[in-house]
Amino acid sequence: MTISKPVIYIISDSLGETAEFVARAAAIQFNGAGVEFRRIPYVNDPDHLREVVEEASLYNSLIAYTLVVEDLKTVLEEEAAKKNLLTVDILDPMMKAIYQLTGYEPRREPGLLHKLDDDYFRKIEAVEFAVKYDDGKDPRGILYADIVLVGVSRTSKTPLCMYLAHKRLKAANIPLVPEVSPPDELFTLPRGKVVGLTIKPHILNEIRQERLKTLGLVSNADYASMERILKELDYAESIMKRLGCPVVDVSNKAVEETASKILQIYYRGDNSVK
């Protein structure tokens, strides 16, 4: 299936800001040309690369990229050629010119530009990471996370991940739902990398009731029923026991207070925190 609207995929083994900036600067010369931009950061796995190329092949698209690892570049070019996709290597012409000028070989190390201001860019990367791996959208993210939060719906997993990102920690989160088995990767993580979130049933009931109201849904939906809540909490507790992870009770706590306890666990290895 091909659609008429052009799409430029931005693929990077880091944030991808450089490639997106160049692509947008070029597109503006065509008054934007109705182009949609899709940035795919932190691509460091050949299989992930193949998945992105496969997706791009469904659209009227080209791929602009900043990959400094030669093996990844080779995979991308080969896969794109199979799909007859246009590719643009943003960095290569300048790197070749600098090599000719200086005679020095490039380091081929992803993310060096961001090390110019390590603190700022670590925060930006962490925020991007939290967005990309929110709510278990891509379970591979938990393998690269500094910390992984698990819990039922409405236990503040997403706002906590964003808060931790501003503390320069790459945080991912996985929702625990009885009908959906957690990803296998979760059980391979070292002890101390996963933190469970729990909440008192009656408080969760109130939160979910309010959530349904804001969505204009009936308040007696199964999502907010006490029976459903108890089932979810029991299931979540069983998973956390399997993981052997510390558990933080978020009941009546501000995000900052809960995050402080999570940071205490992360930096001090204090599993006694509740």
N, C-alpha and C positions, 0 to 999 in steps of 0.2 A: 504494500500500500504506500502510495506517495502523495503527499499533499503539496499544494502550490506555494504556500508561504515558506520563504527561505529561512533556514535555521543555521546558525553558526554554533557548533559545539566547541567549547573551550576546554581543553584537556590539559591538566598540569599534574606534576608530581608534588606540587606545593599548593599555594593558594590559588594560582591561576589569574591573579590580578593583572600581571604584565600582559599576558596574551589577550585578556578581555579588553584592556585599555587600548591596545593596538588595533584590535578588531573593530572596536567602536569608533575609534578615530578614523579608520578607513571607511566604515559604513556611513559616517556622517557626510562624507563627500558625495554620497549618493542619496542624500536626504534621508538616510536611514534605510532606504530601500525596503521598508517593511520587514526588516530582518529581526528574528527572535534570537536572543543569545541564551545559551544554556551552558553554565560553567560547571565542570566536573573536577573538583579539586582532589588532591591526595590520591592520585591514581598511581599505585606502586606495585600492582599485581597484574600480570599478563591476562589472566582470566577476566578480571574486572575491565581491562582495556577492551577485550573482545566483546564483552557485553555492551559497552558504550558504543562501539563501532556498529554492532548489530542494531542497536536502537537508532543510531544516526542514519542507517541505511533505509529506514522506513520513511524518511523525510527528504525533502529537497534541501540538502544540507552540504556543508563543508566542515572540515575539522581544522581548527587552529590550535596549535599546541606548544607548550614549553616543557618538554621532557629532556632532561640532560643525561639520563642513563641510556646508553646506546642500545641495550637489549630491548628496552621498552619502546624506543623509537622504531626499531626494526619490526617489532610485532605490530605496532600501529600502522606503519606504512604497508606492510604485507596484507593485513586485514582490510585496510581501507582500499587497497588496490583490487582485492577480490570483490568488493562491493561497488567499485567504480566511483569512489568518493574522492573529492578534492581534499588535499591536505596542505597546510601551510605551517612550516616550522619557523616559529617567530624568532628564536634565538640563533639558529644555526648560521645564517649569513654574517651576523655580527661576530660570532665566536670564531668563524673562519678568518674573518678580516683581522681580528685581534691576534690570532695565532700567526698570521702572515706578518703582522707588524712587529710582534715581540718575540716570536719563536717559542713561546711558552705553551705547554699543553694545558688545556682546561681541566679543572678538577673533576668535572662531571658529578658534582654533589648537589642534590636537590636542596632548595631553600636557602642558599647562601645569601641572597639579597636581603632576606628578612633578618639575618643576623646583624645587619647594620644597626638595628635598634631592637635588640633581642626581647626586651620586656614588652614593648608595644606590639611587636609582631606575634609573640607567643600568645598574647591576649586575643589578637585577631584570629589566629589559627584555631584557638580553643573555641571561640564563638562559632566559627565556620563548622568546626567539628561537631559541636553540640547540635547545630541545626541539621547537619547531614545525617547524624546518627540518632536523631530523636525518635522516641517511641518504637524502637526496634525496627525501623524502616530498612536498615541494612545490618544484619547481625555481625557482619565481618568487622564492623567498627569497634565492637567490644574488645577485639584482640589488640587494637591500637590505643585504646582508652587508658587514661591514668586511673580512672575510677568508673565503676559501672553501678548505677542505681537500679534496683528492682522493687516493684510494688504494684498494687492494684491501681486502677484508674482513680484519679483525683487525690493522689498522695503527694502532689507537687513535684513530680519527677522532672518535668520540663523546666519550670522556673528555677529549680535547684541546679540543674545542669547549666543553665545560662549564668546563674550567679557564680558557680564554680569556674566557669569559663573566664569570667572577669578576674578570677584569682589565678588565671593562667593554667588551669587544669583542664585537660581534655576529658569531658564527661559524657558518657553514653547512658541511655536508659532502656530498660526492657520491661514492658507491661506484663504482669502476671495474670493470665486469664485461664480459668479451668479448662476451657474448650481448646486452648492452643498450647501445645508443648513449648517450653522455652527452647531457644536454639542450643544445639549441642555445645557450641563454643563457650557458652556460659559456664559449663561444668569443667572446662579445661583451665580456667583462670586461676592464678595463684591466690591463696588465702590472703585476705586483706585488700584485694582489689575490688571486691563486690560489697556493697552496703545495701541492706534491705530497709524498706520504708513500710511502717505499719501505722494504723490509725484506729481509734476507738470506733466501734460500729455505729453508735448513735450520731457521732460527729460526721462520719462519712455519709450517713443517711441524709443529714441536713444539707451537706455540701452538694450531694447529687440531686436532691430535690430542687435546690436553687439553680443548679445547672440546667435541669429540665425546664424550669420556668423561663430561663433566659433564651432557651431554644424554642419556646412556645409549644412544648410537648406536655402530655398529661403527666401529672406528678405520681401516678400510681404505676408507672412503667416498671418493668422487671428490673431495669438498671438501678433503680433507687429503692427497691424493696429490701426489707431487712433480711429476708430469707436469702436473697441473692448476695447481699453484702457479706453475710456470715459465711456463705459458701466460698466466696472469693477470698476472704481473709484466711479461712482455714487452708485453702489451697496454697495461698501465698506463703503461709507459715510453713507448710510442708516443704515447699521448694527452698525456702531460706534455711531450713534445718539440713536439707541435703547439701546445700552449698557451704554450710558451716559459717555463714557470714554474720557480722555484727548487724543488729537491727536498731533502727532509730524510730521512735514514736513521734510522729509529726502532729499529733493532736494538739490543737490550739497553739501551735508554734508558728511564728513568723518564719519566712524563708531564711532570713539572716540567722536566726537562732538554730534552725535545723542544719544549715550549711556549716555553722561553726562546729557543731558536733561531728559532722562528716569530715571536716578538715582535721579535727582532733584525732579521729580514727586513722585518717590517711597519713598524717605526718608523725603521729606518735605510736601508731599501732595499738591504740587503746580500744579494745573490743568490748569494754565494759560499759561504754556510753549507751544511754537509752534515750 
